[in-house]
Amino acid sequence: MASILVGLVAVALVALLATRGTSRPIASQIVGQAAPNFSGVTLDGSTYELSRHRGEWVVVNFFATWCTECRLEDPQLQQFVTAHAGEPVSVVSLAFSDDAEAIREYFTRSGATWPVIPSDTGRVALDYGVTRVPESYIVAPSGLVVQGFFGGVTAAELDAVIDANGGLSVTGAGVGR
């Protein structure tokens, strides 16, 4: 009986940690600045370029498949993408120090429906000042980075940032410098 109770407590703790936002806002120099533009080939072979997403809210997410917190964050990103289907909102993930084949396998299994760039070479991470994963930056339709987060973000946290910065009705001249 005691082992069952211990098992139930462990499962409850894991569920709590998996659904709780573990992110912390970043006091980054990039917040309030124009988002550095980048481009790359996604897992499906198409080219993604941030500047093509003018007038949209964009979540730029840095991750690694070996990162447990990143794996816990992915369902939240999928929930966010699904909730905003057809709206001027998107997510793009960039690999941070990871193996391209591991990334492909992971996202094939996870069913992610947003663009994933498996090979960053570190340049984009440097441009954004990334120090660990997961790390995410929210780019407003104006092209300014309005918020950054260390740790796994939730769909609710992303929505709160958009709402606090004018909501979905905000449009801008372009994304990326």
Backbone as a printed PyTorch tensor [residue, N CA C, xyz], in Angstrom:
tensor([[[  0.8140,  -1.1910,   0.0000],
         [  0.0000,   0.0000,   0.0000],
         [  0.8660,   1.2670,   0.0000]],

        [[  1.9310,   1.2480,   0.7940],
         [  2.8190,   2.4100,   0.8630],
         [  3.4790,   2.6810,  -0.4770]],

        [[  3.8640,   1.6240,  -1.2100],
         [  4.5130,   1.8270,  -2.5060],
         [  3.5350,   2.4010,  -3.5240]],

        [[  2.2700,   2.0440,  -3.4230],
         [  1.2610,   2.6170,  -4.3220],
         [  1.0950,   4.1040,  -4.0230]],

        [[  1.0490,   4.4430,  -2.7440],
         [  0.9160,   5.8410,  -2.3470],
         [  2.1130,   6.6690,  -2.8190]],

        [[  3.3110,   6.1310,  -2.6550],
         [  4.5210,   6.8150,  -3.1200],
         [  4.4570,   7.0020,  -4.6340]],

        [[  4.0220,   5.9810,  -5.3510],
         [  3.8960,   6.0670,  -6.8030],
         [  2.8990,   7.1290,  -7.2240]],

        [[  1.7570,   7.1920,  -6.5480],
         [  0.7450,   8.2010,  -6.8690],
         [  1.2490,   9.6130,  -6.5910]],

        [[  1.9610,   9.7850,  -5.5010],
         [  2.5350,  11.0910,  -5.1790],
         [  3.5600,  11.4910,  -6.2410]],

        [[  4.3800,  10.5500,  -6.6710],
         [  5.3840,  10.8380,  -7.6980],
         [  4.7160,  11.2390,  -9.0060]],

        [[  3.6740,  10.5170,  -9.4100],
         [  2.9520,  10.8400, -10.6430],
         [  2.3150,  12.2230, -10.5260]],

        [[  1.7130,  12.5200,  -9.3870],
         [  1.0940,  13.8310,  -9.1780],
         [  2.1280,  14.9480,  -9.2510]],

        [[  3.3040,  14.7330,  -8.6800],
         [  4.3650,  15.7360,  -8.7140],
         [  4.8390,  15.9850, -10.1390]],

        [[  5.0410,  14.9260, -10.9020],
         [  5.4590,  15.0700, -12.2990],
         [  4.3940,  15.8190, -13.0820]],

        [[  3.1200,  15.4750, -12.8820],
         [  2.0360,  16.1620, -13.5840],
         [  2.0020,  17.6430, -13.2190]],

        [[  2.1950,  17.9490, -11.9570],
         [  2.2120,  19.3410, -11.5130],
         [  3.3510,  20.1140, -12.1660]],

        [[  4.5340,  19.5390, -12.1700],
         [  5.6860,  20.2080, -12.7690],
         [  5.5250,  20.3680, -14.2690]],

        [[  4.8920,  19.3900, -14.9170],
         [  4.7280,  19.4340, -16.3670],
         [  3.7210,  20.4890, -16.7940]],

        [[  2.7670,  20.8260, -15.9260],
         [  1.7300,  21.7710, -16.3230],
         [  1.9430,  23.1600, -15.7490]],

        [[  2.9100,  23.3330, -14.9220],
         [  3.1680,  24.6080, -14.2790],
         [  4.2030,  25.3750, -15.0940]],

        [[  3.9810,  26.6670, -15.2400],
         [  4.9550,  27.4860, -15.9450],
         [  6.2330,  27.5970, -15.1330]],

        [[  7.3410,  27.2580, -15.7270],
         [  8.6190,  27.3510, -15.0320],
         [  9.4460,  28.4940, -15.5950]],

        [[  8.8160,  29.3120, -16.3860],
         [  9.5610,  30.3760, -17.0450],
         [  9.7540,  31.5660, -16.1160]],

        [[ 10.7830,  32.3210, -16.4410],
         [ 11.0750,  33.5750, -15.7580],
         [ 11.3540,  34.6200, -16.8330]],

        [[ 10.7590,  35.8110, -16.7000],
         [ 11.0750,  36.8570, -17.6710],
         [ 12.5730,  37.1540, -17.6760]],

        [[ 13.0820,  37.4760, -18.8460],
         [ 14.4980,  37.7760, -19.0240],
         [ 14.6960,  39.2880, -19.0280]],

        [[ 15.6540,  39.7490, -18.2810],
         [ 16.0550,  41.1560, -18.3360],
         [ 17.1580,  41.2560, -19.3870]],

        [[ 16.7770,  41.0450, -20.6290],
         [ 17.7310,  40.9900, -21.7300],
         [ 17.8210,  42.3310, -22.4430]],

        [[ 19.0070,  42.6260, -22.9590],
         [ 19.2070,  43.8590, -23.7170],
         [ 18.4260,  43.8550, -25.0210]],

        [[ 18.0170,  42.6850, -25.4870],
         [ 17.3000,  42.6180, -26.7570],
         [ 15.8350,  43.0350, -26.6050]],

        [[ 15.2920,  42.9240, -25.3940],
         [ 13.9050,  43.3300, -25.1670],
         [ 13.7960,  44.8330, -25.4150]],

        [[ 12.8390,  45.2110, -26.2530],
         [ 12.6650,  46.6090, -26.6360],
         [ 13.4250,  46.9820, -27.8950]],

        [[ 14.2040,  46.0550, -28.4090],
         [ 14.9970,  46.2770, -29.6240],
         [ 14.3520,  45.5560, -30.8140]],

        [[ 14.7810,  45.9190, -32.0200],
         [ 14.3200,  45.2100, -33.2150],
         [ 14.8200,  43.7730, -33.1790]],

        [[ 13.9470,  42.8570, -33.5130],
         [ 14.3170,  41.4410, -33.5250],
         [ 15.3290,  41.1820, -34.6320]],

        [[ 16.4540,  40.5590, -34.3130],
         [ 17.4050,  40.2030, -35.3690],
         [ 16.7520,  39.2500, -36.3710]],

        [[ 16.8760,  39.5690, -37.6340],
         [ 16.3160,  38.6890, -38.6610],
         [ 17.1730,  37.4400, -38.7730]],

        [[ 16.5610,  36.3500, -39.1860],
         [ 17.2880,  35.1060, -39.4410],
         [ 16.5020,  34.2990, -40.4560]],

        [[ 17.1740,  33.3670, -41.0600],
         [ 16.5040,  32.4310, -41.9650],
         [ 17.1750,  31.0790, -41.8180]],

        [[ 16.4560,  30.0590, -42.2330],
         [ 16.9980,  28.7120, -42.1690],
         [ 16.0540,  27.7280, -42.8250]],

        [[ 16.5700,  26.5500, -43.0990],
         [ 15.7720,  25.4840, -43.7030],
         [ 15.1060,  24.6970, -42.5820]],

        [[ 13.7880,  24.5370, -42.6820],
         [ 13.0200,  23.8390, -41.6570],
         [ 13.0420,  22.3310, -41.8970]],

        [[ 12.4940,  21.5970, -40.9340],
         [ 12.4600,  20.1380, -41.0450],
         [ 11.7390,  19.6590, -42.2910]],

        [[ 10.7450,  20.4210, -42.7650],
         [ 10.0120,  19.9890, -43.9620],
         [ 10.6790,  20.4490, -45.2580]],

        [[ 11.8520,  21.0800, -45.1500],
         [ 12.6110,  21.4780, -46.3340],
         [ 12.3050,  22.8730, -46.8450]],

        [[ 11.3530,  23.5610, -46.2400],
         [ 11.0510,  24.9210, -46.6820],
         [ 11.9970,  25.9100, -45.9990]],

        [[ 12.0320,  27.1200, -46.5240],
         [ 12.8770,  28.1540, -45.9410],
         [ 12.0230,  29.0510, -45.0640]],

        [[ 12.4770,  29.2820, -43.8500],
         [ 11.7950,  30.1870, -42.9240],
         [ 12.6520,  31.4370, -42.8070]],

        [[ 12.0170,  32.5950, -42.9270],
         [ 12.7160,  33.8580, -42.7050],
         [ 11.8310,  34.7380, -41.8310]],

        [[ 12.3620,  35.1740, -40.7130],
         [ 11.5750,  35.9550, -39.7610],
         [ 10.9490,  37.1780, -40.4150]],

        [[ 11.6890,  37.8720, -41.2650],
         [ 11.1880,  39.1140, -41.8620],
         [  9.9610,  38.8960, -42.7420]],

        [[  9.6970,  37.6730, -43.1630],
         [  8.4990,  37.3780, -43.9670],
         [  7.2300,  37.3560, -43.1150]],

        [[  7.3810,  37.4430, -41.8190],
         [  6.2280,  37.3590, -40.9190],
         [  5.8430,  38.7390, -40.4030]],

        [[  5.9200,  39.7070, -41.3150],
         [  5.5540,  41.0860, -40.9850],
         [  4.1060,  41.1400, -40.5080]],

        [[  3.8780,  41.9330, -39.4760],
         [  2.5220,  42.1190, -38.9830],
         [  2.0020,  40.9910, -38.1080]],

        [[  2.8440,  40.0240, -37.7680],
         [  2.4350,  38.9030, -36.9180],
         [  3.1480,  38.9670, -35.5740]],

        [[  2.5320,  38.3360, -34.5910],
         [  3.2180,  38.0210, -33.3420],
         [  3.9970,  36.7490, -33.6030]],

        [[  5.2700,  36.7330, -33.2510],
         [  6.1010,  35.5490, -33.4810],
         [  6.7970,  35.1660, -32.1750]],

        [[  6.6750,  33.8970, -31.8170],
         [  7.4140,  33.3570, -30.6800],
         [  8.6470,  32.6720, -31.2470]],

        [[  9.8210,  33.1990, -30.9370],
         [ 11.0920,  32.6120, -31.3640],
         [ 11.5830,  31.7720, -30.1870]],

        [[ 11.6000,  30.4560, -30.3920],
         [ 11.8680,  29.5040, -29.3120],
         [ 13.1730,  28.7630, -29.5760]],

        [[ 14.0650,  28.7760, -28.5940],
         [ 15.3220,  28.0280, -28.6770],
         [ 15.1900,  26.8030, -27.7880]],

        [[ 15.5360,  25.6290, -28.3150],
         [ 15.3050,  24.3670, -27.6220],
         [ 16.4180,  23.3760, -27.9320]],

        [[ 16.3650,  22.2470, -27.2510],
         [ 17.2230,  21.0940, -27.5610],
         [ 16.4460,  19.8310, -27.1880]],

        [[ 16.6300,  18.7810, -27.9530],
         [ 15.8970,  17.5400, -27.6730],
         [ 16.3730,  16.8790, -26.3910]],

        [[ 17.5960,  17.1750, -25.9640],
         [ 18.1280,  16.5870, -24.7340],
         [ 17.6740,  17.3390, -23.4900]],

        [[ 16.9350,  18.4100, -23.6680],
         [ 16.4850,  19.2800, -22.5780],
         [ 15.1000,  18.8410, -22.0880]],

        [[ 15.0340,  18.3720, -20.8570],
         [ 13.7680,  17.8980, -20.2870],
         [ 12.7250,  19.0010, -20.2430]],

        [[ 13.1150,  20.1870, -19.8310],
         [ 12.1720,  21.2990, -19.7490],
         [ 11.6220,  21.6690, -21.1310]],

        [[ 12.4570,  21.5200, -22.1710],
         [ 12.0030,  21.7820, -23.5400],
         [ 10.9140,  20.7900, -23.9380]],

        [[ 11.1090,  19.5370, -23.5810],
         [ 10.1240,  18.5000, -23.9030],
         [  8.8030,  18.7560, -23.1870]],

        [[  8.8700,  19.2830, -21.9780],
         [  7.6530,  19.6180, -21.2430],
         [  6.9680,  20.8480, -21.8340]],

        [[  7.7400,  21.7240, -22.4430],
         [  7.2130,  22.9560, -23.0320],
         [  6.4900,  22.7010, -24.3580]],

        [[  6.9320,  21.7200, -25.1290],
         [  6.3860,  21.4910, -26.4710],
         [  4.8670,  21.3640, -26.5240]],

        [[  4.2140,  20.6180, -25.6310],
         [  2.7440,  20.5680, -25.6880],
         [  2.1010,  21.9410, -25.4750]],

        [[  2.7330,  22.7910, -24.6800],
         [  2.2120,  24.1450, -24.4810],
         [  2.3440,  24.9730, -25.7620]],

        [[  3.4650,  24.8160, -26.4570],
         [  3.6330,  25.5210, -27.7310],
         [  2.6060,  25.0260, -28.7420]],

        [[  2.3640,  23.7140, -28.7720],
         [  1.3660,  23.1650, -29.6920],
         [ -0.0220,  23.6960, -29.3450]],

        [[ -0.3380,  23.7650, -28.0660],
         [ -1.6290,  24.3110, -27.6320],
         [ -1.7720,  25.7620, -28.0930]],

        [[ -0.7070,  26.5410, -27.9590],
         [ -0.7040,  27.9430, -28.3760],
         [ -0.9140,  28.0530, -29.8850]],

        [[ -0.1890,  27.2490, -30.6530],
         [ -0.3110,  27.2610, -32.1140],
         [ -1.7320,  26.8820, -32.5300]],

        [[ -2.2700,  25.8400, -31.9410],
         [ -3.6170,  25.3700, -32.2730],
         [ -4.6660,  26.4210, -31.9190]],

        [[ -4.5350,  27.0380, -30.7530],
         [ -5.5010,  28.0490, -30.3120],
         [ -5.5080,  29.2740, -31.2220]],

        [[ -4.3890,  29.5390, -31.8920],
         [ -4.2800,  30.7390, -32.7220],
         [ -4.2570,  30.4370, -34.2200]],

        [[ -4.7240,  29.2580, -34.5900],
         [ -4.7820,  28.9070, -36.0160],
         [ -5.6110,  29.9550, -36.7600]],

        [[ -5.0770,  30.4430, -37.8600],
         [ -5.7750,  31.4410, -38.6540],
         [ -5.6150,  32.8670, -38.1580]],

        [[ -4.8690,  33.0590, -37.0850],
         [ -4.6320,  34.3920, -36.5400],
         [ -3.1930,  34.8160, -36.8450]],

        [[ -2.9030,  36.1140, -36.7350],
         [ -1.5410,  36.5860, -37.0400],
         [ -0.5590,  36.2770, -35.9070]],

        [[ -0.4000,  34.9860, -35.6320],
         [  0.4400,  34.5020, -34.5390],
         [  1.1690,  33.2630, -35.0290]],

        [[  2.4670,  33.1610, -34.7330],
         [  3.1970,  31.9540, -35.1250],
         [  4.3240,  31.6650, -34.1420]],

        [[  4.8330,  30.4570, -34.2430],
         [  5.9660,  29.9900, -33.4390],
         [  7.0050,  29.4560, -34.3990]],

        [[  8.2610,  29.6840, -34.1080],
         [  9.3620,  29.0410, -34.8200],
         [ 10.3660,  28.5870, -33.7650]],

        [[ 10.8220,  27.3550, -33.8880],
         [ 11.8140,  26.8270, -32.9470],
         [ 13.1450,  26.6470, -33.6470]],

        [[ 14.2160,  26.9740, -32.9320],
         [ 15.5700,  26.8090, -33.4480],
         [ 16.3440,  25.9080, -32.5060]],

        [[ 17.0500,  24.9430, -33.0870],
         [ 17.8460,  24.0130, -32.2850],
         [ 19.0310,  24.7320, -31.6720]],

        [[ 19.3630,  24.3320, -30.4740],
         [ 20.4960,  24.9030, -29.7540],
         [ 21.4060,  23.7470, -29.3800]],

        [[ 22.5360,  23.6370, -30.0570],
         [ 23.5210,  22.6110, -29.7270],
         [ 22.8990,  21.2200, -29.6980]],

        [[ 22.3800,  20.7980, -30.8470],
         [ 21.6850,  19.5170, -30.9270],
         [ 21.9900,  18.8350, -32.2490]],

        [[ 21.6900,  17.5640, -32.3140],
         [ 21.9170,  16.7290, -33.4850],
         [ 20.7010,  16.7980, -34.4160]],

        [[ 20.9260,  17.0780, -35.6980],
         [ 19.8320,  17.2520, -36.6540],
         [ 18.9380,  16.0200, -36.7480]],

        [[ 19.5140,  14.8320, -36.7350],
         [ 18.6980,  13.6150, -36.8310],
         [ 17.8500,  13.4150, -35.5790]],

        [[ 18.3980,  13.7080, -34.4130],
         [ 17.6280,  13.6040, -33.1650],
         [ 16.4550,  14.5830, -33.1870]],

        [[ 16.6800,  15.7580, -33.7260],
         [ 15.6220,  16.7650, -33.8260],
         [ 14.5180,  16.2710, -34.7410]],

        [[ 14.8930,  15.7660, -35.9040],
         [ 13.9150,  15.2550, -36.8670],
         [ 13.0760,  14.1400, -36.2410]],

        [[ 13.7320,  13.1910, -35.5960],
         [ 13.0160,  12.0790, -34.9570],
         [ 12.0790,  12.5860, -33.8670]],

        [[ 12.5670,  13.4880, -33.0350],
         [ 11.7550,  14.0000, -31.9320],
         [ 10.4990,  14.6970, -32.4440]],

        [[ 10.6450,  15.6080, -33.3890],
         [  9.4920,  16.3640, -33.8600],
         [  8.5660,  15.5350, -34.7400]],

        [[  9.0740,  14.5140, -35.3880],
         [  8.1970,  13.5960, -36.1140],
         [  7.2920,  12.8790, -35.1210]],

        [[  7.8740,  12.4140, -34.0200],
         [  7.0870,  11.7250, -32.9820],
         [  6.1400,  12.6770, -32.2600]],

        [[  6.5820,  13.8960, -32.0000],
         [  5.7660,  14.8160, -31.1960],
         [  4.5870,  15.3910, -31.9710]],

        [[  4.6900,  15.4290, -33.2930],
         [  3.6030,  15.9670, -34.0980],
         [  3.5270,  17.4840, -34.1050]],

        [[  4.6240,  18.1470, -33.8140],
         [  4.6470,  19.6140, -33.8120],
         [  4.2290,  20.1460, -35.1750]],

        [[  3.4350,  21.2060, -35.1680],
         [  2.9270,  21.7500, -36.4290],
         [  3.4870,  23.1310, -36.7450]],

        [[  4.5600,  23.5070, -36.0810],
         [  5.1610,  24.8090, -36.3520],
         [  6.5430,  24.5950, -36.9700]],

        [[  7.0980,  25.6110, -37.6250],
         [  8.4140,  25.4660, -38.2480],
         [  9.5210,  25.2250, -37.2170]],

        [[ 10.3890,  24.2780, -37.5370],
         [ 11.5320,  23.9450, -36.6880],
         [ 12.7780,  24.0140, -37.5540]],

        [[ 13.7420,  24.8180, -37.1480],
         [ 15.0100,  24.9410, -37.8690],
         [ 16.0480,  24.1340, -37.1020]],

        [[ 16.4800,  22.9960, -37.6730],
         [ 17.3630,  22.1000, -36.9250],
         [ 18.8190,  22.5320, -36.8570]],

        [[ 19.2580,  23.4050, -37.7470],
         [ 20.6700,  23.7720, -37.7700],
         [ 20.8170,  25.2760, -37.6570]],

        [[ 21.2100,  25.7350, -36.4800],
         [ 21.3470,  27.1740, -36.2510],
         [ 22.8040,  27.6270, -36.3300]],

        [[ 23.7430,  26.7770, -36.1230],
         [ 25.1860,  27.0650, -36.0520],
         [ 25.5390,  28.0050, -34.9010]],

        [[ 24.5480,  28.3990, -34.1100],
         [ 24.8010,  29.2550, -32.9640],
         [ 24.7090,  30.7360, -33.2440]],

        [[ 24.7130,  31.1390, -34.5050],
         [ 24.6860,  32.5640, -34.8450],
         [ 23.4120,  33.2320, -34.3450]],

        [[ 22.2640,  32.6210, -34.6050],
         [ 20.9970,  33.2310, -34.1950],
         [ 20.9040,  33.2760, -32.6730]],

        [[ 21.3350,  32.2010, -32.0250],
         [ 21.3310,  32.1740, -30.5560],
         [ 22.1930,  33.3100, -30.0010]],

        [[ 23.3390,  33.5550, -30.6230],
         [ 24.1960,  34.6720, -30.1920],
         [ 23.5110,  36.0130, -30.4190]],

        [[ 22.8650,  36.1640, -31.5730],
         [ 22.1590,  37.4110, -31.8760],
         [ 21.0760,  37.7140, -30.8440]],

        [[ 20.4450,  36.6640, -30.3380],
         [ 19.3750,  36.8350, -29.3510],
         [ 19.8940,  36.7940, -27.9130]],

        [[ 21.1650,  36.4890, -27.7340],
         [ 21.7380,  36.4470, -26.3930],
         [ 21.3280,  35.2250, -25.5890]],

        [[ 21.0460,  34.1250, -26.2700],
         [ 20.5950,  32.9040, -25.5970],
         [ 21.7200,  32.3320, -24.7450]],

        [[ 21.3880,  32.0110, -23.5080],
         [ 22.3780,  31.4420, -22.5980],
         [ 22.0410,  30.0290, -22.1630]],

        [[ 20.7930,  29.6330, -22.3160],
         [ 20.3810,  28.2730, -21.9630],
         [ 19.0630,  27.9560, -22.6580]],

        [[ 18.6420,  26.7160, -22.5970],
         [ 17.3630,  26.3370, -23.1870],
         [ 16.4770,  25.7130, -22.1220]],

        [[ 15.1530,  25.8250, -22.3050],
         [ 14.4990,  26.6090, -23.3460],
         [ 14.5540,  28.1020, -23.0380]],

        [[ 14.5690,  28.8450, -24.0960],
         [ 14.5390,  30.2980, -24.0080],
         [ 13.6760,  30.7750, -25.1680]],

        [[ 12.7590,  31.6870, -24.9030],
         [ 11.8330,  32.1590, -25.9330],
         [ 11.7460,  33.6780, -25.9160]],

        [[ 11.5290,  34.2410, -27.0950],
         [ 11.3680,  35.6820, -27.2550],
         [ 10.0960,  35.9350, -28.0380]],

        [[  9.3100,  36.9070, -27.5830],
         [  8.0710,  37.2470, -28.2580],
         [  8.3210,  38.5250, -29.0470]],

        [[  8.1120,  38.4100, -30.3610],
         [  8.3220,  39.5280, -31.2740],
         [  6.9520,  40.0810, -31.6640]],

        [[  6.7530,  41.3690, -31.4310],
         [  5.4940,  42.0360, -31.7660],
         [  5.4050,  42.2620, -33.2730]],

        [[  4.2060,  42.5210, -33.7780],
         [  4.0560,  42.8220, -35.2030],
         [  4.9080,  43.9990, -35.6620]],

        [[  5.2740,  44.8920, -34.7530],
         [  6.1260,  46.0370, -35.0850],
         [  7.5700,  45.6240, -35.3300]],

        [[  7.9190,  44.3900, -34.9520],
         [  9.2880,  43.9200, -35.1080],
         [ 10.1240,  44.0390, -33.8550]],

        [[  9.5550,  44.5970, -32.7860],
         [ 10.2870,  44.7190, -31.5260],
         [ 10.1290,  43.4610, -30.6850]],

        [[ 11.2010,  43.0870, -30.0090],
         [ 11.1260,  42.0060, -29.0310],
         [ 10.4930,  42.6160, -27.7850]],

        [[  9.3200,  42.1010, -27.3950],
         [  8.6090,  42.6940, -26.2560],
         [  8.8040,  41.9190, -24.9610]],

        [[  9.2440,  40.6670, -25.0560],
         [  9.4470,  39.8710, -23.8470],
         [ 10.3290,  38.6800, -24.1690]],

        [[ 11.1180,  38.2950, -23.2040],
         [ 11.8980,  37.0700, -23.3030],
         [ 11.6610,  36.2380, -22.0660]],

        [[ 11.8010,  34.9290, -22.2010],
         [ 11.6030,  34.0150, -21.0810],
         [ 12.7200,  32.9900, -21.0180]],

        [[ 13.2390,  32.7470, -19.8140],
         [ 14.0680,  31.5720, -19.5220],
         [ 13.1020,  30.4840, -19.0820]],

        [[ 13.3410,  29.2720, -19.4630],
         [ 12.5110,  28.1640, -18.9930],
         [ 11.3010,  27.9580, -19.8760]],

        [[ 10.6200,  26.8550, -19.6240],
         [  9.4540,  26.5020, -20.4230],
         [  8.3050,  27.4760, -20.2290]],

        [[  7.7590,  27.9710, -21.3250],
         [  6.6210,  28.8820, -21.2610],
         [  5.3290,  28.1050, -21.4660]],

        [[  4.2500,  28.6670, -20.9670],
         [  2.9370,  28.0770, -21.1840],
         [  2.1910,  28.8980, -22.2260]],

        [[  1.1680,  28.2960, -22.7970],
         [  0.3240,  29.0110, -23.7480],
         [ -0.2900,  30.2380, -23.0740]],

        [[ -0.6890,  30.0970, -21.8210],
         [ -1.2940,  31.2190, -21.0890],
         [ -0.3020,  32.3680, -20.9100]],

        [[  0.9640,  32.0620, -20.6470],
         [  1.9730,  33.1160, -20.5020],
         [  2.1810,  33.8530, -21.8220]],

        [[  2.2070,  33.1210, -22.9250],
         [  2.3730,  33.7520, -24.2330],
         [  1.1780,  34.6440, -24.5480]],

        [[ -0.0300,  34.1440, -24.2700],
         [ -1.2350,  34.9510, -24.4890],
         [ -1.2110,  36.2150, -23.6370]],

        [[ -0.7500,  36.1020, -22.3950],
         [ -0.6960,  37.2580, -21.4950],
         [  0.2480,  38.3320, -22.0340]],

        [[  1.3730,  37.9280, -22.6140],
         [  2.3120,  38.9000, -23.1940],
         [  1.6660,  39.6080, -24.3770]],

        [[  1.0020,  38.8530, -25.2330],
         [  0.3240,  39.4630, -26.3850],
         [ -0.7450,  40.4400, -25.9050]],

        [[ -1.5620,  40.0100, -24.9470],
         [ -2.6240,  40.8790, -24.4230],
         [ -2.0530,  42.1420, -23.7830]],

        [[ -0.9630,  42.0150, -23.0370],
         [ -0.3450,  43.1600, -22.3550],
         [  0.2920,  44.1480, -23.3260]],

        [[  0.5120,  43.7060, -24.5580],
         [  1.1600,  44.5570, -25.5580],
         [  0.2220,  44.9140, -26.7070]],

        [[ -1.0560,  44.9910, -26.4130],
         [ -2.0150,  45.4650, -27.4080],
         [ -2.8890,  44.4020, -28.0260]],

        [[ -2.6080,  43.1480, -27.7830],
         [ -3.4550,  42.0760, -28.2870],
         [ -3.2710,  41.7840, -29.7620]],

        [[ -4.1850,  40.9660, -30.2730],
         [ -4.0840,  40.5060, -31.6560],
         [ -4.4270,  41.5830, -32.6730]],

        [[ -5.0420,  42.6780, -32.2440],
         [ -5.4070,  43.7300, -33.1940],
         [ -4.2260,  44.6080, -33.5860]],

        [[ -3.1090,  44.4560, -32.8770],
         [ -1.9240,  45.2660, -33.1690],
         [ -1.2990,  44.7920, -34.4750]],

        [[ -0.9730,  45.7360, -35.3370],
         [ -0.2480,  45.4060, -36.5650],
         [  1.0200,  46.2360, -36.5930]],

        [[  1.9510,  45.8310, -37.4270],
         [  3.2180,  46.5580, -37.4650],
         [  3.7740,  46.6380, -38.8560]],

        [[  4.8260,  47.4020, -38.9890],
         [  5.4540,  47.6240, -40.2830],
         [  6.3260,  46.4680, -40.7170]],

        [[  6.7380,  45.6250, -39.8020],
         [  7.5790,  44.5090, -40.2090],
         [  8.3500,  43.9210, -39.0610]],

        [[  8.8430,  42.7460, -39.2920],
         [  9.5920,  42.0090, -38.2860],
         [ 11.0140,  41.8440, -38.7800]],

        [[ 11.9590,  42.0050, -37.8940],
         [ 13.3650,  41.7910, -38.2630],
         [ 14.0190,  43.0710, -38.7370]],

        [[ 15.3020,  43.1270, -38.5210],
         [ 16.0210,  44.3260, -38.9540],
         [ 16.9550,  43.9900, -40.0740]]])
